[in-house]
Amino acid sequence: MALQAGDDRSLAHEKYEYPEEAVKLNSNRVGKQMKGPVYQDRTERNYQVGVSQDGVAGLWRELSECLPKYGLHPIYQITCVGTVYFDNRDYDLTRYTVLNRGRRLLVRLRTYENYGESPKPISDYWVEVKIREKERWRKKRFRLNRADLPGFLEGRDAGQSVLDYNQNGADPEVIRSLYRETQETVLTMCLKPIFLLTYKRIAFQNEIERLCLDWDIQYYHVGTNVYSYDSWKYPVEEPAGKS
C-alpha cells in the first residue's frame, strides 16, 4: 500500500516498484480546477504503508474516522486508474530522470473507470505532461474524446470538438496552445507507449487538498495497440510486475 502527500497551487484555472502487496498513500492539494484542463504547481509526497491489500478496508475505516476532523472527507467510490507512459526507442525520458537526480519529465495518457462495474468502452482520456524539480511537480493536462486521439497523434490541429470538450471556463486559445505544445513534444521526441500502469484508488479531499490510497498496482508492457483496448481495468495479458 502506498501514500502520497502534496501541496497544489493552481497556475491557471481550467477543469517502481514496491514490495509485494504494497499500498501507496499520496496526498496533495487540489481545487475545483481539477474538473477541467489545468496548470498545476504542487508539492507531492508518496509513502509506502505497511498494510497488505487485505487490510485496505480496515485502514479506510480508520482514516474515515480520523481525517474529517482535519477537513478531509471520504469519497465513497473506488476508482480504477489506468495510465499509459510514453518514451522513445532510446528511452530519453528515462535517461533524463537517471542523469538528473530530483528531476523528471513524464508524458502520459490517463483514464478513470469505476471499480465494481462491468467494463465499459473508454470514452475519453486525459493527456498529461508532468515535470518534477525536487519535490515540486508541475502538471499540464487536457481532455481528449477517444475519437480525437488519432488526430492528436498524427499531428492534426485541435478541432472544434477538442475545444468543446474542454470548455469548462477555459479560453479556447489556452487549449489550442496546450494541445499544440504537448503534441510537439510527442512528435519531435518520437514518443510511443511503453507501459501501462493500473491501480485502484480511494480518496479523502476538500476543495484544495486530497489524500489518496492506491493499491493493487500492476505494470504491463504495451505498444500502440493499447489505444484499441476498450478498457484498461482488466487487461487480458499477465502483468509484467505488480505490487
Disulfide bonds with the S-S distance in Angstrom:
none
